[in-house]
Amino acid sequence: MNVDVFPYSHPPPSSDPYDWIRPNLREEQHAQERAGSFKEVGKTMLEKTKKVFRIRNTAIRQMLAEALGTFIVMVFGLSSVAQVVLGKGNNGQYLSINIAFGIGVTLGIYAAGGISGAHLNAAITITQCVLGNISWTTVIAYIIGQFLGSFLAAATVFALYYDAIYVYSNGNLTVSGPNATAMIFSTYPAPNVSLQGAFFTEFTATVMLILGILVIHDEKNNAAIKSAQPVLTGLLVLGIGLGMGLNTGYAINPSRDLPPRIFMAIAGWGMAVFTEQRARIQLT
């Protein structure tokens, strides 16, 4: 008598006698093949997208790098000032502003250093040109990038603290007075500082900044290792703020001060941001 070994199902013909009891393995193999195919397609599309949006012009790449680096510096710095001013000293003090600018400088250099060298400062850019390290056409591209990044950072911080600014100022955007808010975005001399004193303060602080940067990067002397240079530059800015910020707020950077003034003039403070000579942070 013939006995059917498989009364309920019959194995399909296969070179592997156990293949019929392992359907999940075959499905898994097919799934892996499909996933690999999708991965290759995605990789190809990504490469094509990179080629389309890749910026090959060196000057434009450097300009955008300077814009990004300066944007990072200014967002950290201006937002810290906004928090101190609008919080009336309850959400930070002068030290927190110095630390925030130092952190911003460090991160900005890490972000842009590999492309443009991360000047992030028109004074640094002009100095490098005078020393013969970059051309005047490069100076123009760098400064445009720095001004763009600084302007966008001012707009970002204004949007971030829009409600707080209007509550603090009662809807009246002014440069001076008990509810002034212009000092969030730009620096102004202290009431007891003359124009000559303000100029000498900014000149000295800027010279110390440039000197410190040259020392940090001087390979013929005792330059810091490349990976540590952004951190040391951030500490340099922190030190300048701790020691030379009383008189003027240590702008030490045209790219830090002028674009936010332009933004304020557009945003509602008016031309007083250029003509008013006295505005200081009020913490009480």
C-alpha positions as CSV (number, residue, x, y, z in Angstrom):
1,M,0.0,0.0,0.0
2,N,1.3,3.4,-0.9
3,V,1.5,5.8,2.0
4,D,1.6,9.6,1.3
5,V,4.3,11.0,3.5
6,F,2.9,14.5,3.0
7,P,-0.8,14.1,3.2
8,Y,-1.5,17.8,3.4
9,S,1.1,19.4,1.1
10,H,3.7,18.4,-1.4
11,P,7.1,20.0,-1.5
12,P,7.8,21.9,-4.7
13,P,10.6,20.6,-6.9
14,S,13.9,22.2,-5.8
15,S,17.5,21.3,-5.6
16,D,17.3,21.9,-1.9
17,P,15.0,19.3,-0.3
18,Y,14.4,21.6,2.6
19,D,13.6,24.7,0.6
20,W,9.9,24.3,0.9
21,I,9.9,24.6,4.7
22,R,12.0,27.8,4.6
23,P,9.8,30.3,2.8
24,N,10.7,33.1,5.2
25,L,14.4,32.8,4.3
26,R,13.6,33.4,0.6
27,E,11.4,36.3,1.4
28,E,14.1,37.8,3.6
29,Q,16.6,37.5,0.8
30,H,14.3,39.2,-1.6
31,A,13.6,42.0,0.9
32,Q,17.4,42.5,1.3
33,E,17.8,42.6,-2.4
34,R,15.1,45.2,-2.8
35,A,16.5,47.3,0.1
36,G,19.9,47.2,-1.5
37,S,18.4,48.3,-4.8
38,F,16.5,51.2,-3.1
39,K,19.7,52.2,-1.3
40,E,21.7,52.4,-4.6
41,V,18.9,54.5,-6.2
42,G,18.9,56.8,-3.2
43,K,22.7,57.1,-3.2
44,T,22.7,57.9,-6.9
45,M,20.0,60.6,-6.4
46,L,21.9,62.1,-3.5
47,E,25.0,62.3,-5.6
48,K,23.2,64.0,-8.5
49,T,21.6,66.5,-6.1
50,K,25.0,67.3,-4.6
51,K,26.3,67.9,-8.1
52,V,23.4,70.2,-8.9
53,F,23.7,72.3,-5.8
54,R,27.5,72.2,-5.4
55,I,29.1,75.6,-5.5
56,R,32.3,75.5,-7.5
57,N,33.2,79.2,-7.3
58,T,35.8,79.6,-4.6
59,A,34.9,83.2,-3.8
60,I,31.2,82.4,-3.3
61,R,32.0,79.4,-1.1
62,Q,34.3,81.5,1.0
63,M,31.6,84.3,1.2
64,L,29.0,81.8,2.4
65,A,31.4,80.3,4.9
66,E,32.0,83.7,6.4
67,A,28.3,84.4,6.4
68,L,27.6,81.1,8.3
69,G,30.4,81.6,10.8
70,T,29.5,85.2,11.5
71,F,25.8,84.2,11.9
72,I,26.8,81.7,14.5
73,V,28.9,84.2,16.4
74,M,26.2,86.9,16.4
75,V,23.3,84.6,17.3
76,F,25.1,83.4,20.4
77,G,26.3,86.9,21.3
78,L,23.2,89.0,20.6
79,S,20.8,86.5,22.2
80,S,22.9,86.6,25.4
81,V,22.7,90.4,25.4
82,A,19.0,90.3,24.8
83,Q,18.5,87.9,27.7
84,V,20.5,90.1,30.1
85,V,18.7,93.3,29.0
86,L,15.2,92.0,28.8
87,G,15.5,89.9,31.9
88,K,16.8,93.0,33.8
89,G,19.8,91.1,35.1
90,N,17.8,88.2,36.4
91,N,18.6,85.9,33.5
92,G,22.3,86.6,33.1
93,Q,25.0,89.2,33.8
94,Y,27.9,90.8,31.9
95,L,29.9,87.6,32.3
96,S,27.3,85.5,30.5
97,I,27.6,87.9,27.5
98,N,31.3,87.4,27.4
99,I,31.0,83.7,27.6
100,A,28.4,83.5,24.9
101,F,30.5,85.6,22.5
102,G,33.5,83.3,23.2
103,I,31.4,80.2,22.6
104,G,30.0,81.7,19.4
105,V,33.5,82.6,18.1
106,T,34.7,79.1,18.8
107,L,31.8,77.4,17.0
108,G,31.9,79.9,14.1
109,I,35.6,79.2,13.5
110,Y,34.9,75.5,13.5
111,A,32.1,76.0,11.0
112,A,33.9,78.2,8.5
113,G,37.6,77.6,9.2
114,G,38.1,74.8,6.6
115,I,36.7,76.9,3.8
116,S,37.6,80.6,4.4
117,G,39.9,80.5,7.4
118,A,37.0,82.0,9.4
119,H,37.9,85.7,9.8
120,L,34.4,86.6,10.9
121,N,35.7,90.1,11.4
122,A,36.3,92.8,8.8
123,A,39.3,94.1,10.8
124,I,40.9,90.7,10.6
125,T,40.1,90.4,6.9
126,I,41.6,93.8,6.1
127,T,44.7,93.0,8.2
128,Q,45.2,89.8,6.3
129,C,45.0,91.7,3.1
130,V,47.6,94.3,4.3
131,L,49.9,91.4,5.2
132,G,49.6,90.1,1.7
133,N,47.8,86.9,2.6
134,I,44.6,87.6,0.6
135,S,43.7,89.8,-2.3
136,W,41.4,92.9,-2.3
137,T,38.8,91.0,-4.3
138,T,38.7,88.3,-1.6
139,V,38.3,91.1,1.0
140,I,35.1,92.2,-0.7
141,A,33.7,88.7,-0.8
142,Y,34.6,88.1,2.9
143,I,33.1,91.4,4.2
144,I,29.9,90.9,2.2
145,G,29.6,87.4,3.8
146,Q,30.3,88.8,7.2
147,F,27.8,91.6,6.9
148,L,25.2,89.2,5.5
149,G,25.6,86.8,8.4
150,S,25.5,89.5,11.0
151,F,22.4,91.2,9.5
152,L,20.6,87.8,9.4
153,A,21.6,87.1,13.0
154,A,20.2,90.4,14.2
155,A,17.0,89.6,12.4
156,T,16.9,86.1,14.0
157,V,17.4,87.4,17.5
158,F,14.8,90.2,16.9
159,A,12.3,87.5,15.9
160,L,13.3,85.3,18.8
161,Y,12.7,88.0,21.4
162,Y,10.1,90.0,19.5
163,D,7.4,89.7,22.2
164,A,9.8,90.4,25.1
165,I,11.3,93.4,23.3
166,Y,7.9,95.0,22.8
167,V,6.8,94.3,26.4
168,Y,10.1,95.7,27.8
169,S,10.0,98.8,25.6
170,N,6.2,99.3,25.7
171,G,6.2,99.2,22.0
172,N,8.6,102.1,21.7
173,L,11.9,101.1,20.2
174,T,14.5,103.6,21.4
175,V,18.3,103.9,21.6
176,S,18.5,105.5,25.0
177,G,16.3,105.8,28.1
178,P,15.1,103.4,30.8
179,N,13.4,101.1,28.2
180,A,16.0,101.3,25.5
181,T,16.7,98.2,23.5
182,A,19.2,99.2,20.9
183,M,22.1,98.1,23.0
184,I,20.9,94.5,22.4
185,F,22.2,94.7,18.9
186,S,25.0,97.3,18.8
187,T,27.5,98.8,21.2
188,Y,27.5,102.3,22.6
189,P,30.0,104.1,24.8
190,A,29.3,104.6,28.5
191,P,28.1,108.0,29.6
192,N,31.4,109.0,31.2
193,V,33.5,108.1,28.1
194,S,34.6,110.7,25.6
195,L,34.7,110.1,21.8
196,Q,38.5,110.0,22.0
197,G,38.3,107.6,24.9
198,A,35.9,105.3,23.0
199,F,38.1,105.3,19.9
200,F,41.2,104.5,21.9
201,T,39.4,101.7,23.8
202,E,38.2,100.1,20.5
203,F,41.6,100.6,18.9
204,T,43.4,98.9,21.7
205,A,41.0,96.0,22.1
206,T,41.1,95.4,18.3
207,V,44.9,95.5,18.3
208,M,44.9,92.9,21.1
209,L,42.5,90.8,19.2
210,I,44.6,90.8,16.0
211,L,47.8,90.3,18.0
212,G,46.4,87.4,19.8
213,I,45.2,85.7,16.6
214,L,48.6,86.2,15.0
215,V,50.2,84.6,18.0
216,I,47.9,81.6,18.0
217,H,48.5,81.0,14.3
218,D,52.2,81.8,14.1
219,E,53.8,78.6,12.9
220,K,57.3,80.2,13.0
221,N,57.0,80.8,16.7
222,N,54.9,78.5,18.9
223,A,51.6,78.2,17.2
224,A,48.8,76.2,18.8
225,I,47.7,72.9,17.3
226,K,45.1,73.5,14.6
227,S,42.3,71.8,16.4
228,A,42.8,74.0,19.5
229,Q,43.0,77.3,17.6
230,P,39.2,78.0,17.6
231,V,39.0,77.4,21.3
232,L,41.9,79.6,22.1
233,T,40.5,82.4,19.9
234,G,37.2,82.1,21.7
235,L,39.1,82.5,25.0
236,L,40.9,85.5,23.6
237,V,37.6,87.2,22.8
238,L,36.4,86.2,26.3
239,G,39.5,87.8,27.8
240,I,39.1,91.0,25.9
241,G,35.5,91.3,27.0
242,L,36.4,90.7,30.7
243,G,39.1,93.3,30.6
244,M,38.2,95.9,28.0
245,G,34.4,96.0,27.8
246,L,33.5,98.7,30.3
247,N,34.0,101.8,28.1
248,T,32.4,100.7,24.8
249,G,31.1,97.2,25.0
250,Y,34.1,96.0,23.0
251,A,32.7,95.8,19.4
252,I,36.2,95.1,18.1
253,N,34.6,94.2,14.8
254,P,32.8,96.3,12.1
255,S,31.0,93.2,11.0
256,R,29.6,92.8,14.5
257,D,28.3,96.3,14.9
258,L,27.3,97.9,11.6
259,P,25.0,95.3,10.1
260,P,22.8,95.1,13.3
261,R,22.5,98.9,13.2
262,I,21.3,98.8,9.6
263,F,18.8,96.2,10.7
264,M,17.6,98.3,13.6
265,A,17.2,101.3,11.3
266,I,14.9,99.2,9.1
267,A,13.1,97.4,11.9
268,G,11.8,100.5,13.7
269,W,14.5,102.2,15.7
270,G,15.2,104.7,13.0
271,M,18.3,106.6,12.2
272,A,18.9,107.3,15.9
273,V,20.9,104.1,15.9
274,F,23.6,106.0,14.0
275,T,23.3,109.4,15.7
276,E,22.7,108.6,19.3
277,Q,25.9,108.5,21.3
278,R,24.8,107.1,24.6
279,A,23.1,103.8,25.3
280,R,24.0,101.4,28.0
281,I,22.6,98.1,29.4
282,Q,20.2,98.8,32.2
283,L,20.2,96.0,34.8
284,T,18.0,97.7,37.4
